[in-house]
Amino acid sequence: MTEDEMKQLGFESATSTTTILQLLICAATAIAEPVLGSIDTYWVAWLGTTALAALGPNTCIFSSIIAVVAMHGIGTATTRSVAIALERDVIDKKRGGKGGFAGSTMVNVMSVTTAFGLACTAFLLLFSAQVVNFIGCSPEIVGIAAEYMRWRAIGVPAVIIIDVIAGACQSARDAKTPAAGILLAGVLNLIIDPVLIFTVGMGFNGAALATVIAQYASAIMLTWFTFKGRGMKNFFEEGVGVTTPFPSFDAGVAWAYAKEVFSVLGRVLNLVAVWFYTGAVASGLGVSEGAAHVLIFQICCVLSIGSGALCTVANTLTARLSVSHGDGAAREAGNVVASFGVVTSTIFSAFFYLLRVQILGAFTSDVAVVDAALAAYPILMASVMMYWYKALEGALIGRGDAGAVNWIFLGGAAACWGSLKYAIANGALSLKAVWMSIFYYYLVIVGSMCVRWVWLNKIRDPREKNADDGEPIPAH
């Protein structure tokens, strides 16, 4: 295949109906997840500003850390690992083999990530008060914030299972199944939240329990679909689970997946650290600004996770194309998805900016909180306009360049930290200063990502293919 033919294949793959639908459904699903998750924020706000402020440390843990690690770390690694396994199955069967790589990968991924989720639950149950204190919230809300955290901790394994199966489905070009899982969780949470908070009288903790129930309902449905339902055909050979057993645990496959997770985890931990640090700084600004930060950070999460659809689709396309057809096809697909990203980031930022007053007013009637949030809102939207970088992020990871991505995020973190330190040193710390540091974070990432993308295209042979272990396969 010539270089021009590979480019044409990459372009057609990225602009196919399947890809467009996957991107739209994935984006809608990703947007729906935090939007539906913000149901807790809506109902808790009715309990008063103190309860809303107590939600802050939990937003930091469950939205900034657990959700980000699950989706952008574990989920991203799952997408690439399963995508490569699926292509290996295709190649192996063409050579007369039986395949089975995808099924083995799925069994081992589920085993490793479920164990990790249980470990997270145990840690948060045992050390909830210490975690809340470490974040640095006001002393008067430590008790209720810690109790809420213990309830939410029970749902961590479910969150991870949902993102693992969603990542696997995306690698199989199935975006509808994750969407159904998220919709189920959202509808249940919408129904159960007010019942437990007000009717049953659980108050603040009722919001946490409603979320956990919804998460497990979604996780159970997706697990059944993947290992017993019609979704089996995406990953397992015919007869598995009926006439032949499921693949057994394989330490080698599990370790290969763990290495994949570690390779993408640097940028995830970086993002978590930045959000954690800026959230902790904002929590120390006072109740009104702390509550305002919770509100606009929730919007930030909605748009960041929504834009993650670009990363998911680019990762899937480039990982599979780089194995089956070569780097030239993968890079062209990445270019097309990045172009989609520019358009979607612009639309998202414009839409949420125009409705800023209505959005904030829907959550709280506290004038001081709304005013503080509006002051920082334009900076948030300027950052959102740069979210198209996620397409390049996913494409670089799919092409086996996760190491460079980790270094790029490190540069962004340095810019964020430096900006906040400057504001503190000059007595100019405010909620606007906090969000300005986040803007610099994304600015450095976007610039560095573009430079790396251009450089990689120059040094890579377009005929080069990637093996399942990330090592190049010599071009033929």
C-alpha positions as CSV (number, residue, x, y, z in Angstrom):
1,M,0.0,0.0,0.0
2,T,1.4,3.4,-1.0
3,E,1.6,6.4,1.3
4,D,-1.3,8.1,-0.6
5,E,-3.4,5.0,-0.3
6,M,-2.8,4.9,3.4
7,K,-3.8,8.5,3.7
8,Q,-7.0,7.9,1.8
9,L,-7.7,4.9,4.0
10,G,-7.2,6.9,7.2
11,F,-9.4,9.8,5.9
12,E,-12.2,7.4,4.9
13,S,-12.0,5.6,8.2
14,A,-12.2,8.8,10.2
15,T,-15.0,10.3,8.1
16,S,-17.1,7.1,7.7
17,T,-20.6,6.9,9.0
18,T,-19.6,4.5,11.7
19,T,-16.9,6.9,13.0
20,I,-19.2,10.0,12.9
21,L,-21.9,8.1,14.8
22,Q,-19.4,6.8,17.3
23,L,-18.1,10.3,17.9
24,L,-21.5,11.8,18.3
25,I,-22.9,9.1,20.6
26,C,-19.6,8.9,22.5
27,A,-19.7,12.7,23.0
28,A,-23.4,12.7,24.0
29,T,-22.8,9.8,26.4
30,A,-19.7,11.5,27.9
31,I,-21.7,14.8,28.3
32,A,-24.7,12.9,29.8
33,E,-22.6,11.2,32.4
34,P,-21.4,14.2,34.3
35,V,-24.7,16.1,33.6
36,L,-26.7,13.3,35.1
37,G,-24.1,13.0,37.8
38,S,-24.7,16.7,38.6
39,I,-28.2,15.7,39.8
40,D,-26.6,15.3,43.2
41,T,-25.3,18.9,43.0
42,Y,-28.7,20.2,42.1
43,W,-30.6,18.5,44.9
44,V,-27.8,19.1,47.5
45,A,-27.9,22.8,46.7
46,W,-31.6,22.8,47.9
47,L,-30.2,21.7,51.4
48,G,-28.2,25.0,51.7
49,T,-24.8,26.5,51.0
50,T,-23.2,24.5,53.8
51,A,-24.2,21.2,52.3
52,L,-23.1,22.4,48.8
53,A,-19.7,23.4,50.2
54,A,-19.5,19.9,51.9
55,L,-19.9,18.4,48.4
56,G,-16.7,20.2,47.3
57,P,-14.2,17.6,48.8
58,N,-16.3,14.8,47.4
59,T,-16.4,16.4,44.0
60,C,-12.6,16.7,44.2
61,I,-12.3,12.9,45.0
62,F,-15.0,11.4,42.9
63,S,-15.1,13.8,39.9
64,S,-11.5,15.0,39.8
65,I,-9.7,11.8,40.8
66,I,-11.8,8.5,40.6
67,A,-13.8,9.5,37.5
68,V,-10.7,10.8,35.7
69,V,-8.5,7.9,36.6
70,A,-11.3,5.4,35.6
71,M,-12.2,7.1,32.3
72,H,-9.0,8.7,31.0
73,G,-6.6,6.2,32.6
74,I,-8.1,2.7,32.9
75,G,-10.7,3.4,30.2
76,T,-8.1,4.7,27.7
77,A,-5.8,1.8,28.4
78,T,-8.6,-0.6,27.9
79,T,-9.6,0.9,24.6
80,R,-6.1,0.6,23.1
81,S,-5.5,-2.9,24.6
82,V,-8.7,-4.3,23.3
83,A,-8.5,-2.5,19.9
84,I,-5.1,-4.1,19.3
85,A,-6.3,-7.5,20.5
86,L,-9.3,-7.2,18.1
87,E,-6.9,-6.5,15.1
88,R,-4.7,-9.4,16.2
89,D,-7.7,-11.6,16.1
90,V,-8.5,-10.5,12.5
91,I,-4.9,-11.0,11.4
92,D,-4.6,-14.4,13.2
93,K,-7.8,-15.7,11.6
94,K,-6.6,-14.7,8.2
95,R,-3.5,-16.8,8.8
96,G,-5.6,-19.8,9.8
97,G,-5.5,-19.3,13.5
98,K,-8.4,-19.2,16.1
99,G,-7.9,-15.7,17.5
100,G,-9.1,-15.4,21.1
101,F,-6.8,-12.4,22.0
102,A,-9.7,-10.0,22.6
103,G,-11.6,-12.5,24.9
104,S,-8.5,-13.1,27.0
105,T,-7.8,-9.4,27.2
106,M,-11.3,-8.7,28.5
107,V,-11.2,-11.4,31.2
108,N,-7.9,-10.2,32.5
109,V,-8.7,-6.5,32.3
110,M,-11.9,-7.0,34.3
111,S,-10.0,-9.0,36.9
112,V,-7.3,-6.4,37.4
113,T,-9.5,-3.4,37.5
114,T,-12.2,-4.9,39.8
115,A,-9.5,-5.6,42.3
116,F,-8.2,-2.1,42.0
117,G,-11.8,-0.7,42.6
118,L,-12.2,-2.8,45.7
119,A,-8.9,-1.5,47.1
120,C,-10.0,2.1,46.5
121,T,-13.2,1.5,48.3
122,A,-11.4,0.0,51.3
123,F,-9.1,3.0,51.5
124,L,-11.8,5.6,51.4
125,L,-13.9,3.7,53.9
126,L,-11.0,3.6,56.4
127,F,-9.6,7.1,55.8
128,S,-12.5,9.3,54.7
129,A,-12.0,11.9,57.5
130,Q,-8.3,12.1,56.8
131,V,-8.9,12.5,53.1
132,V,-11.4,15.3,53.7
133,N,-9.0,17.1,56.1
134,F,-6.1,16.7,53.6
135,I,-8.1,18.5,50.9
136,G,-8.4,21.4,53.3
137,C,-12.1,22.1,53.6
138,S,-13.6,24.2,56.4
139,P,-13.7,22.5,59.8
140,E,-17.5,22.8,60.2
141,I,-18.2,20.6,57.2
142,V,-15.6,17.8,57.8
143,G,-18.0,15.5,59.5
144,I,-20.8,15.5,56.9
145,A,-18.4,15.5,54.0
146,A,-16.6,12.4,55.4
147,E,-19.9,10.6,55.9
148,Y,-21.0,11.3,52.4
149,M,-17.6,10.1,51.1
150,R,-18.0,6.7,52.9
151,W,-21.3,6.2,51.1
152,R,-20.0,7.1,47.7
153,A,-16.9,4.9,48.2
154,I,-19.0,1.8,48.0
155,G,-19.7,2.7,44.3
156,V,-16.1,3.0,43.1
157,P,-15.8,-0.6,41.8
158,A,-19.0,0.0,39.7
159,V,-17.6,3.2,38.3
160,I,-14.5,1.4,37.1
161,I,-16.4,-1.6,35.6
162,I,-18.6,0.9,33.7
163,D,-15.6,2.7,32.2
164,V,-13.7,-0.5,31.4
165,I,-16.6,-2.0,29.5
166,A,-17.3,1.3,27.9
167,G,-13.7,1.5,26.7
168,A,-13.8,-2.0,25.3
169,C,-17.1,-1.3,23.5
170,Q,-15.6,1.8,21.9
171,S,-12.7,-0.2,20.6
172,A,-15.2,-2.5,18.9
173,R,-16.9,0.6,17.4
174,D,-19.9,0.1,19.6
175,A,-20.9,3.4,21.2
176,K,-24.6,2.6,21.8
177,T,-24.0,0.1,24.7
178,P,-22.1,2.6,26.9
179,A,-24.8,5.1,26.2
180,A,-27.5,2.7,27.4
181,G,-25.5,2.1,30.6
182,I,-25.1,5.8,31.3
183,L,-28.7,6.5,30.5
184,L,-29.9,3.8,33.0
185,A,-27.7,5.2,35.8
186,G,-28.9,8.7,35.1
187,V,-32.6,7.9,35.0
188,L,-32.3,5.9,38.2
189,N,-30.4,8.6,40.0
190,L,-32.9,11.2,38.9
191,I,-35.7,9.2,40.3
192,I,-34.1,7.9,43.5
193,D,-32.3,11.1,44.6
194,P,-35.3,13.2,45.8
195,V,-36.9,10.1,47.2
196,L,-34.0,9.3,49.5
197,I,-33.1,12.9,50.3
198,F,-36.6,14.2,51.1
199,T,-39.1,11.4,51.3
200,V,-37.0,8.9,53.2
201,G,-35.3,11.8,55.1
202,M,-31.7,10.7,54.5
203,G,-30.8,14.3,53.5
204,F,-27.2,14.7,52.3
205,N,-26.4,11.0,52.5
206,G,-29.4,10.1,50.5
207,A,-27.8,11.7,47.4
208,A,-24.8,9.5,47.9
209,L,-26.8,6.3,48.2
210,A,-28.9,7.1,45.2
211,T,-25.8,7.6,43.1
212,V,-24.3,4.2,44.3
213,I,-27.5,2.3,43.5
214,A,-27.6,3.8,40.0
215,Q,-23.9,3.0,39.4
216,Y,-24.3,-0.7,40.3
217,A,-27.4,-1.0,38.2
218,S,-25.4,0.2,35.2
219,A,-22.4,-1.9,36.0
220,I,-24.5,-5.1,36.3
221,M,-26.3,-4.4,33.0
222,L,-23.1,-3.8,31.1
223,T,-21.3,-6.8,32.6
224,W,-24.2,-9.1,31.6
225,F,-24.3,-7.6,28.1
226,T,-20.5,-8.2,27.6
227,F,-20.2,-11.7,29.1
228,K,-23.6,-13.2,28.6
229,G,-25.7,-11.0,26.2
230,R,-25.4,-10.1,22.5
231,G,-22.2,-8.1,23.2
232,M,-20.2,-11.3,23.6
233,K,-19.7,-11.6,19.9
234,N,-17.7,-8.4,19.9
235,F,-14.9,-10.0,22.0
236,F,-15.4,-13.7,22.4
237,E,-15.3,-16.6,19.9
238,E,-18.5,-18.5,19.2
239,G,-19.3,-21.1,21.9
240,V,-17.3,-19.4,24.7
241,G,-19.2,-19.7,28.0
242,V,-21.4,-22.4,26.5
243,T,-19.4,-25.2,25.0
244,T,-16.0,-23.9,25.9
245,P,-15.0,-22.0,29.1
246,F,-14.1,-18.4,29.3
247,P,-10.4,-17.7,29.0
248,S,-8.6,-18.2,32.4
249,F,-6.6,-15.5,34.2
250,D,-3.2,-15.1,32.5
251,A,-0.6,-13.2,34.5
252,G,1.2,-12.3,31.3
253,V,-1.8,-10.7,29.7
254,A,-2.7,-9.0,33.0
255,W,0.8,-7.5,33.3
256,A,0.8,-6.3,29.7
257,Y,-2.5,-4.5,30.4
258,A,-1.0,-3.1,33.7
259,K,1.9,-1.7,31.6
260,E,-0.5,-0.1,29.2
261,V,-2.3,1.5,32.2
262,F,1.0,2.8,33.6
263,S,2.0,4.2,30.2
264,V,-1.1,6.5,30.1
265,L,-1.3,7.1,33.9
266,G,1.2,9.9,34.0
267,R,-1.0,12.4,32.2
268,V,-4.0,11.2,34.3
269,L,-2.3,11.7,37.6
270,N,-1.0,15.0,36.4
271,L,-4.6,16.2,35.6
272,V,-5.8,14.8,38.9
273,A,-3.0,16.7,40.8
274,V,-3.8,19.9,39.0
275,W,-7.5,19.7,39.7
276,F,-6.9,18.5,43.3
277,Y,-4.4,21.4,43.9
278,T,-6.6,24.1,42.4
279,G,-9.7,22.7,44.1
280,A,-7.9,22.8,47.5
281,V,-6.8,26.4,46.9
282,A,-10.3,27.4,45.9
283,S,-11.7,25.6,49.0
284,G,-9.6,27.9,51.2
285,L,-11.0,31.1,49.7
286,G,-14.2,31.0,51.8
287,V,-17.6,29.4,51.7
288,S,-19.0,31.6,48.8
289,E,-16.0,31.3,46.5
290,G,-15.6,27.6,47.5
291,A,-19.2,26.9,46.6
292,A,-18.8,28.9,43.3
293,H,-15.8,26.8,42.4
294,V,-17.8,23.6,43.0
295,L,-20.4,24.9,40.5
296,I,-18.1,26.0,37.7
297,F,-15.8,23.0,38.2
298,Q,-18.8,20.7,37.7
299,I,-19.3,22.5,34.3
300,C,-15.6,22.1,33.6
301,C,-16.0,18.3,34.3
302,V,-19.0,18.1,31.9
303,L,-17.1,19.7,29.0
304,S,-13.8,18.0,29.7
305,I,-15.2,14.6,29.9
306,G,-17.5,15.3,27.0
307,S,-14.5,16.3,24.9
308,G,-12.9,13.1,25.9
309,A,-14.9,11.5,23.1
310,L,-12.3,12.9,20.8
311,C,-9.6,11.1,22.7
312,T,-11.5,7.8,22.7
313,V,-12.3,7.8,19.0
314,A,-8.9,9.0,18.0
315,N,-7.3,6.3,20.2
316,T,-9.5,3.6,18.7
317,L,-8.9,4.6,15.1
318,T,-5.2,5.1,15.3
319,A,-4.5,2.0,17.4
320,R,-6.3,-0.3,15.0
321,L,-5.0,1.4,11.8
322,S,-1.4,1.4,13.1
323,V,-1.6,-2.4,13.5
324,S,-3.5,-3.3,10.4
325,H,-2.4,-0.8,7.8
326,G,0.5,1.4,9.1
327,D,1.3,4.7,10.7
328,G,0.4,6.8,7.6
329,A,-3.3,5.7,7.8
330,A,-3.3,6.4,11.6
331,R,-1.9,9.9,11.3
332,E,-4.4,10.9,8.7
333,A,-7.3,9.6,10.9
334,G,-5.8,11.7,13.7
335,N,-5.7,14.8,11.6
336,V,-9.4,14.4,10.7
337,V,-10.6,13.8,14.3
338,A,-8.6,16.9,15.4
339,S,-10.4,19.0,12.9
340,F,-13.7,17.7,14.3
341,G,-12.4,18.7,17.7
342,V,-11.8,22.3,16.8
343,V,-15.4,22.6,15.7
344,T,-17.0,20.8,18.7
345,S,-14.8,22.7,21.3
346,T,-15.9,26.0,19.8
347,I,-19.6,25.0,19.8
348,F,-19.5,23.8,23.4
349,S,-17.7,26.9,24.8
350,A,-20.1,29.3,22.9
351,F,-23.2,27.4,24.1
352,F,-22.2,27.2,27.7
353,Y,-21.1,30.8,27.8
354,L,-24.3,32.2,26.4
355,L,-26.3,30.3,29.0
356,R,-24.0,31.0,31.9
357,V,-26.5,33.0,34.0
358,Q,-29.3,30.4,33.5
359,I,-27.0,27.5,34.2
360,L,-25.6,28.9,37.5
361,G,-29.0,30.2,38.6
362,A,-30.5,26.7,38.2
363,F,-28.1,25.4,40.9
364,T,-28.3,28.2,43.5
365,S,-30.1,31.4,44.3
366,D,-27.2,32.6,46.5
367,V,-26.2,35.9,44.8
368,A,-22.7,35.9,46.3
369,V,-22.0,32.4,44.9
370,V,-23.4,33.3,41.4
371,D,-21.3,36.5,41.2
372,A,-18.1,34.7,42.2
373,A,-18.8,32.1,39.6
374,L,-19.6,34.6,36.9
375,A,-16.3,36.4,37.5
376,A,-14.3,33.3,36.6
377,Y,-16.6,31.9,33.9
378,P,-15.0,33.6,30.9
379,I,-11.6,32.1,31.8
380,L,-13.2,28.6,32.0
381,M,-14.7,29.0,28.5
382,A,-11.4,30.2,27.1
383,S,-9.9,26.9,28.4
384,V,-12.8,24.9,27.0
385,M,-12.0,26.3,23.5
386,M,-8.7,24.4,23.7
387,Y,-10.2,21.0,24.5
388,W,-9.8,19.9,20.9
389,Y,-6.2,18.9,21.9
390,K,-7.8,15.7,23.2
391,A,-8.0,14.4,19.7
392,L,-4.2,14.7,19.3
393,E,-3.8,13.2,22.8
394,G,-5.8,10.1,21.8
395,A,-4.1,9.8,18.5
396,L,-0.6,10.0,20.0
397,I,-1.5,7.3,22.5
398,G,-3.0,5.2,19.8
399,R,0.2,5.5,17.9
400,G,2.2,4.3,20.9
401,D,3.5,7.7,21.9
402,A,2.0,7.9,25.5
403,G,5.4,8.7,27.0
404,A,5.6,12.0,25.1
405,V,2.0,12.8,26.2
406,N,3.0,12.4,29.8
407,W,5.9,14.9,29.5
408,I,3.6,17.4,27.8
409,F,1.2,17.3,30.7
410,L,4.0,17.8,33.1
411,G,4.9,21.1,31.3
412,G,1.3,22.2,31.7
413,A,1.3,21.4,35.4
414,A,4.4,23.5,35.9
415,A,2.7,26.5,34.2
416,C,-0.3,26.1,36.4
417,W,1.7,25.8,39.6
418,G,3.9,28.8,38.7
419,S,0.8,30.9,38.0
420,L,-0.8,30.2,41.3
421,K,2.5,30.7,43.2
422,Y,2.8,34.1,41.5
423,A,-0.7,35.1,42.5
424,I,-0.1,34.0,46.1
425,A,3.2,35.8,46.4
426,N,1.6,39.1,45.1
427,G,-1.5,38.9,47.3
428,A,-3.7,38.5,44.2
429,L,-5.2,35.1,45.0
430,S,-8.8,34.8,44.0
431,L,-11.1,32.4,42.2
432,K,-10.2,34.2,39.0
433,A,-6.5,33.6,39.7
434,V,-7.2,29.9,40.3
435,W,-9.0,29.5,36.9
436,M,-6.3,31.6,35.2
437,S,-3.7,29.0,36.3
438,I,-5.9,26.3,34.7
439,F,-6.0,28.3,31.5
440,Y,-2.2,28.4,31.4
441,Y,-2.2,24.7,32.0
442,Y,-4.2,24.0,28.9
443,L,-2.4,26.6,26.8
444,V,0.9,24.9,27.3
445,I,-0.6,21.4,26.7
446,V,-2.2,22.5,23.4
447,G,1.0,24.2,22.1
448,S,3.2,21.2,23.1
449,M,0.8,18.7,21.7
450,C,0.8,20.4,18.3
451,V,4.6,20.5,18.2
452,R,4.9,16.8,19.1
453,W,2.3,15.8,16.5
454,V,4.1,17.5,13.7
455,W,7.5,16.2,14.8
456,L,6.2,12.6,15.1
457,N,4.8,12.8,11.6
458,K,8.3,13.8,10.3
459,I,10.3,11.0,12.0
460,R,7.9,8.1,11.5
461,D,7.9,5.9,8.5
462,P,4.2,5.9,7.3
463,R,4.5,2.2,6.5
464,E,5.5,1.3,10.1
465,K,3.1,-0.8,12.0
466,N,2.8,-1.3,15.8
467,A,2.7,-4.7,17.5
468,D,0.6,-5.5,20.5
469,D,3.6,-4.8,22.8
470,G,4.0,-1.3,21.3
471,E,7.2,-2.2,19.4
472,P,7.4,-1.4,15.7
473,I,6.7,-4.1,13.2
474,P,9.0,-3.6,10.2
475,A,7.2,-2.4,7.1
476,H,7.0,-4.8,4.2
